[in-house]
Amino acid sequence: MSSTWNGNFSYKAMHTRPSPVREILAVIKKPGMISFAGGMPAPEVFPVNEFYESAHLLKDNGTELLQYGTTDGNPALREFLIDFTAPRLGRKVGMDQIFLTTGSQQALDLFAWAMLDPGDVVITEDPSYMAAITVFMNHGGVCRGIPCDADGLQVEKLPALIESLRAEGKKVKFIYTIVNFQNPGGMTMGVEKRKKLAAIAEEYDIGIFEDDPYGYVRYEGEHLPSIFSFDKVGNVLYAGSFSKILAPGTRTGWVIGDPSIVRKMCVFKQSTDLCSSSVDQALIAEYCQKGHLVRHLPKIIDNYRRRRDSMEESMKRHLSPLGVTWVKPQGGFFYWINVPGVNTDELMKRALEKKVAFIQGSAFAVEPGACTNNARLNYTYCSPEVIEEGIARVAAAIQEMKSEAEGIKA
């Protein structure tokens, strides 16, 4: 039966890009399925008891917390974040430079509202975070990718691309980058590249969205200064989130930047959801002020390091003999593997038949035809025992495809 809605959808609704992760969720929930697909933290490391300590606020101050809050967010939590992020940002920012969002995903959406007109160009890493690509495309943006190496975005290629796009009459509005333990690639941008990227953005008068949801989840090595810390003109927006360092159910992120862009994003937030949850923010603020977050970070880092190392060893046993390669991430949530001669779109289907799920590389590709031999595997959600079994199933799917290909050649 024809629906009235179908004939009245907006252009954006007709051309929106669904998330491959959301599309696969129904399959992942089947009994016996092992999932390396989503970027989910391990629920057993959530600080339930410590977070629950703040529940008294609902009784003590419920009449205020259950009311609408301010659009820019809980002042106490913003003050905590100003101190918490100062070492990474190189300085303490003012209260007019920070506001809270409903998760970092909303930060991407509000930034796109403030920055993009149809046809405007966003330059991203290739591959890049698929949900960011989706947001930019849904706002009419055109994403152009710059390839990455083991040291992150190949920054030296930016000037030629910017000049080429401008010669075509395109407006390049901003550069989107995940500098620490990139999603999906796992690589971290080096300090010299960060300095150079800030300088290029200044030279060409282009903004930078520095997305850093994983930066505090580092397993070895030293924390690196942010691009924001090298910004001399105020054209870098830094975004963070509690999803990976506390729990995604808190749905609280933050953005820090020049007051002009922060104000514009706040205006769009007013029309989007008025304000984020006052209850969530108050609970997080007290949790952080009590020192729980600082004490919790080493616990999740130790837990996820063990899981990363478990996946590393499992892949060495099962995938290395099949020619699969990867770079060991120093932090974050993901491995990015390369499977030579195997199309990972097809591999994903084979793997699902064996009840193991991952996300195929093409879902993260910016330029057409990229990443067809790659796949992203999450290691923070499954236990080491489950990781071992899951990797063995992935290996079996790869071996099956390779054997078939060799049979056809013969």
Disulfide bonds with the S-S distance in Angstrom:
none
